[in-house]
Amino acid sequence: MSIVADYKNELNLVLTVNVGPESYKPIVDKELKKYAKVANIPGFRKGSAPMGLIKKMAGKSLVLEAITDAVSDELTNYIRENNLNVLGNPMAINPISEDSVDMDCKNEISIDFEIGLSPDFELNVTPSEPLMHYHVEADDEFLNKEIESLKDRYGLSTECEEVTEGDWIFGSLREVNEAGEFVEEGAQKVISLNPSRIEKPELFQPFYGVKKDESVDFDIFTVDEDEKELERIFFFKDNELDKLRGKKTKLLIKRITRVVPAEMNAEFFKKVLGEHSAVETEEDFREELRNQYNQLLANDEKGRFTAKVRETLIAINNISLPDEFLKKWMLNDKNNKDLTPENIDEVYNENRPHFQWEIIRGKVESLYPDVIPTKEDLDESIRNAIRSFLATQDVGQNEDTIFKNLTQDKEFVEKQYKGMLESNYQNLFESLVPHQHGHIQATDYVKMLAEQQQ
């Protein structure tokens, strides 16, 4: 067996694998002997049937599988020995079929594989201007708003007969005709109007004083101009929103829910902070909650900074890709069922930064291998999590027993590993990529993020 390399350019390579009978015939002979020992053929004892009959029964698929395995092993070894940085998977230009093989294993087989390569480059981690990394502080305005939200969350819900300010409204949004009458078999959707999810108080005013089983003119498209946001707010699926487009609608009220906010007492403090909390005063509660939000905000900003670094590294390194190869590879991937020649360009352009980031990440991990958690690091991280848990909970099990059970849960271990890897990347980027520190109040931070999403 031999391989001939033909570099079309620095990112596209064709490998021609030449397979002689000496490479795959021993594999076929071995498999035929195994088949003969177990084949149940009328008129012959197991293992005594003529080899010609065994070949006929086994069929050319056995030869094809032997050739495929031999080629795959040779191709893998060549890629590894020549340190080829392959993108996607090698694609056979002229794949072999059963028609091109013979049971006597006398044919020479030649297969061409198209391969996309990752470019070699020097990693640039210095943007034209330092990035901004914020220290976010939970200010009083932010804290007050969060506490009011928590009081509603842990408050008592009661059903009412008439809508007043702050009530949740549940009902059926239904199509009506010009006379304001419900259209039989017309478009409709069960929705809820939640004041905490809709930041337009004026939309609720027409409902004030309205009772159950009464209806109010309501155009759902006035809630938000962004239809993706509409789908999120009202939990629309598929083309449900399209069915309402251009239709005159009314909301038929079916249920009105009023929340009586929780009182600021020890019971409420424990619900928010956990049963182990010893906080008894509102002052201590606010301070503890502020500390928790400061930590959450710090983690959020750290994650956003890391995402900003990724976007920046993709932009300033501008990695070249074997675009046409990757498009063909994506189309040939059986998992991409929705891809077609008509939409491949659009989908590929959306995914191109992902390919570029994978190349950059590979370079980062080769230059800074400590970013990858070791098994010892992972085990210690799991034990630390167990110790923190046992410090607040009595579960009747010791650390070693819980550790043994958790490490047998592959999903948990994978989640823990990904969390450690992300944390390591965050720390690396903070030390590696030039940035400035700025202080910002949580109220302003939330406004800034909202503006960035518009």
N, C-alpha and C positions, 0 to 999 in steps of 0.2 A: 504494500500500500504506500502511496506517495501523495504529497500535497504540493500544489503549485500555487503561489500567491501572485495575484495581479492587482496592483494598487491603481485604481482609477484616479484617485486623488488622495489627499491626506485623511479624508473622512470616509471614503468608500473603497471597499476591498472585495475582490472575488477570489474565493479559494476553490480550486478544483481538486477534488478528492478522487484519486484513481484507486479502484479496489480490484485486486486480482483474486483469482480463486483461492490462492494460498491463504488469503486473509479471512475468508468467510466459510470455506468448505469444511474445515475442522469443526466449526461451530455447528454447521448443518448436520454433519455426520454424528456428532455427539447427541444432538436433539432427536435425530432419527432413531438412534439406538434406544434412547429413553422412551420414545413413542412406541417402538416395537415391543418393548417389555410389557407395556400395559394395554396395548391395542387388543380389543376383543373382536377377532375376525372369524366368522363361521368357517369350519373346516381346518382351522389351524390352532395349535396350542399357542398360548401367549409366548412371544419371543421367538417363534419358529416360522412365522410368515415370511415369504420372500421379500427382499428389500425393495424390489420393483413395485410390489403391491403396497408396501409401507409408504413409499414415496408418493404413490398415486393418492393414497388416503390422506396423507399429511398435507399435500398440496403445496403450491408455490408460495403460499403465505408464510410458510416456515422459512423458506430461503430468503424471502423479502425481509422478514424480521431479523434474521441473522445478519444480513447486509446492513440494515439500518442500525443495528446495535454496534457493529464494527465501525461504521462510518462515524457514528455519534461519539464513540470513545476516541477515535483518532482525531476528530475535529476538536474535541474538548482538550485533549493533550496538546495539540498544536497551539491553541489559543493560550493555554497556560504557559507553555514553554517559551512562547514568543512575547509574553506579557502584553497581549492585545487588550486594550480597553474597549470592550464591545458594548454597544448600545442595543437594547432590545435582544433579539435572538437571531442567529444565522437563518437565512431563508433560502431554501433550495430553489434554484432557477429552473432546473430540469429534474424534478423529483422522479425517483424510480417507481416503477409499477410492476405488478406480477407478470405483465407481458414481456418485460425486459430481462427476466431471469429464467434460468432453466434448472431443473431438478438435479442435473448432473454437475452443476457448479463449474461450468467451463467458461462462462462469459466474463470478460473484463467489463467492469462498471465504472463510469465516470460521472461524477455529480458536481455541479457548480453551485456554490453557496455565496449569496450576496450578504455582505456584513457591513454594518454601520459602525464607525469608530468614534470614540470620544477624543477630542483634540487635546494636545498637550499645551499647557499654558502656565504662566506665572500668576499666582493668586494675588490680586490687588484688593487690599482691605481698606484703602484710604479714599473716602469720597471727596469730592471737590470742596464740600463744606462739612464741618463736624455735625453729626446727627444730634438731635435733642433727646435727652433722657430725663424724664420728669420724676421728681419726688412729690407724690400726691398726698395731701393732708385732708382728712375728713373734717371740714369746717362745720360750724353750728347749723347753717342753713341746710347743708346736705344731711347732717345728722337728724335734724328735726323732721325732714321729709321722710327719711328712712324709718324713724320711730313711728310716725303717723301711719306709714304703710304696714309696719309690723303690728300696730294696734288693730288695724283693720283685718289683717291676716288671722290674728288670734282672737278676734272679736266674735260675738254671737250673731248668727244670721237669722233673720226672721222674714217671713213672707208677708207682703203688704198688699193692700187693695188699690192704692193710688200712688203714682210716681211723685217723688220729691227729689230734691238735689242730692246727688251722691248715690242714688239707688242703682242697682244692676237691673237691666231690663232684658228679659228673655222672650223671644217671640219668633214668628214666622214672617220672613220678608217675602211678600207675594206680589206678583204682577197684577196691575189693575188697568182697566180701559180708560178712555177719556172721561167717562162718567164717574170714575173713581170706584168702580165695582171690580171685585176680584175676578180674574179671568180663569175660567175652569180649565184645568190642565195647563195653566200658564206656568212661567218660571217661578220657582220659590226656593227658599233656603232658610233653615233654622239658624238663627244667630243670637248672640248676646251683645248688648252694649254695656261695656265695662268701663267706668270712668277712669280706672287706673291704666287702661290700655289705649284710650282715645284722649289725646291732649287737645280737644276742642270742646270746651264746656258749652259753647253756643249750640252745638248739635243736640244737646240734651234738652234745651229749653222748650221746644215744642211738645215734649213729653210730660212736662210738669203738670200735675193735676189730672192726667189721663189715667183711667182705671183698667183693670184686667179685662180682656176680651174686647177692648176698644182698639182702633187702629189709627196710625198717624202717617202722613206722607213722609217717606224717608228715602233719599237717594244715597245708596251706599258709596257711590263714587265721590261723594263730597267729603268723605272721612279722610282720605289721603290721595294725593296725586300719583304716588308710587303704587302700582298695582301689586307688586311683590309684597309691599308692606300691607296692603289690604288682605292679601291671601294669608299673611302671617297673623294679622289681628283677628280675622274671622275664621281661621282654620279651613280655608277653601282647598279643595282638591281638584286635580285634573282641570276640566274646563268649566267648573261651576260658575266662576266669575263671568265668563263669556256669555253664559245664558242670560245674565241680567243686564248686559250691556245694551244701552239704548232703550231700556224698558222703564215705564213709569211704575213705581212700586210703593207699597205701604207696608208698615210693620204692624202685624197683628200681635198685640201683647198677650202673652200666655202666663208669664210669671214675673213678679216684682220682688226683688230681694234687697233688704236693707240690713246693713251691718252696723251693729252697736259696738264701737271700738272697745278693746280691752282696757281695763284700768291699769294704771302704773303701780303695780304692787308686786310682792315677792313671787306670787304665782306666775305673773306675766314674765318677770325676770328669768325665772327658771325655764319657762317655755322657750324663751329666746336664746338664753345662754347655755341651757342644758341643766339637767337635774343636779349635777355636781356643783353648780354655782352657789356661792355663799353670799352673793350680792343681795342687799336688803333695801338700800336707799336709791332714789332716782339719780342722785349725783354719781354714786358709784356705778350704777347701771350705764349711764351715759359715758363714763370714762372707759369702762370695759368694752362697750360697744364701739367707741371711737377707736380703741386699740385694735379691735378685730377688723374694722373696716380699713384702717390704715394698712394692715397686713394684706387684706384682700386687694386693696387698690395698688399696693406695691407689686404684688404678684401679677395683677392685670397689666400694669405699665411695663413690667419686666417682659411679659409675653409679647406685648405690642412693640416694644423696642427690638426684640429678637426678630419679629416679623418684618420690621422696618429695615433691619440689617440685611435680612435675606433679600428683600426687594432691591436694596442698594447694591449688594454684591452681584446680583444678577445683572443689574443695569451697568455697573462700571466694568465688569469683566466681559460682558457681551460675547458669550461663548458661541462659537460657530457650531452648527449641527448638520448632520447628513439628512436634511429635511425630507427629501423625496423617499429615502429609504425608510425613515421613521413613519411616514404616512402609509407606505405599503405594509410595514410591519403591524401598525395599528389596525389596518383593514383586514389583515390575515389573522388577527387575534380573535379566536372564537368567543372570547368574553365580551368583545365589543360588538354586540348584536345590533345596536342601533346605528353603527357607522356605515355610511354608503359613500361611493365616489362623489356624490353630490354635496355631502356635508363634511367631508374629511378635512378640507382646508380650514373651515371655521373651527371645527373641534380641535384640530392640530394646533392652530394659533393660540387657542385657549390653554392648551397643555404644554406648549413650547417652554414657558418659564419653568414648569415642573422638571422637564428634562435637563434644562440648564442648571437648575438648583441641585439635582442629583449628581451632576458632574462636579459642581463646586463643592458639594458636601464630601464627595470622595476625596477631593484634593485636601480639604480641611482635615479630614480624618487621617490622611497619610502624613500631613505635616504636624498634626497635634493628636497623636494616638491616645493620649490620656483622656480625650473627650468621650471615648467609648467606655462605658462602665465594665469593670471586671466582675467575675462571679463573686469574688470576695466583697467588692463594693455593693453588689446587689443584695447579697445575703445580709450584710450589715444594715443596709437600708430597710430591709424587711424586718429585721430584729428591732431596729429603732422605732418603727411604726407599731410593732407589737408592744414594746415597752410603754410607749405613750398611751396606747389603748388600755393596758393593764393598770396604768396609774389612775385611771378614772372609772374603770369597770371591773367588777368581780365576776368572772365567768367560770370559775372553778377549774381552770386549766392553766398550766405553767407555760412559760415562754417557749420551751423546746417543743412541747406538744403542738402548740399553735403554729410554730414555725414549720414543723414537719407537714402539717395539714395544708398550710398556705402554699408551700413550695411544690406541692403536688397538683396545685390548681394552675394549669398552663395559662389561662386567661388572666389570672391575677398577676402571675410572674411577668407576663408580657407587658401588662399595663404598668407595673412598677418599673420595669426596664425602660419603657418609653418615657416615663416621667423623669427618670434619672438622666437619660440621654438629653432630653429637652433642657433640664436644669443645667447640665454640663455645658451645653451650647450657649445658654444664656450667660453663664459666668465667663466663658471663653470670649464671647463677643464683647462683653463689657470691658474686658482687659485688652482686646485686640483692635477693636474698631474705634477710631477717634470720635469722641462725642462730648457734648456739653451737658452739665447738670442744671436743671431749672426747677424751681418750686412752684407748685400750682395747687389751688384749693380744689377740693373734689367737685364742688358745684361748677366751677369753670372747666374742669377736666371733662365732666359729662357733657357740657355744652360744646366743647371743642370736638369731642368724638362725634356728637350728633351732626355738627356742621361738616365734618370730614366725610360722613356717610351720604350727605345730600348731593 
